[in-house]
């Protein structure tokens, strides 16, 4: 078998697999970016939670 003798179906399978890997890496990158954005916003979320708890305590709802 010659190196240059590749079936079109095999070549399409390789390209398909590479595109799937590329898309999975893109999705993983988006998930990681969202996770780090949430971690960066964590102090603000904690501050809002504390303000809500204090407001609920002052209005006797807690």
Residue pairs with C-beta under 8 A, 6 or more apart in sequence:
53 62
56 62
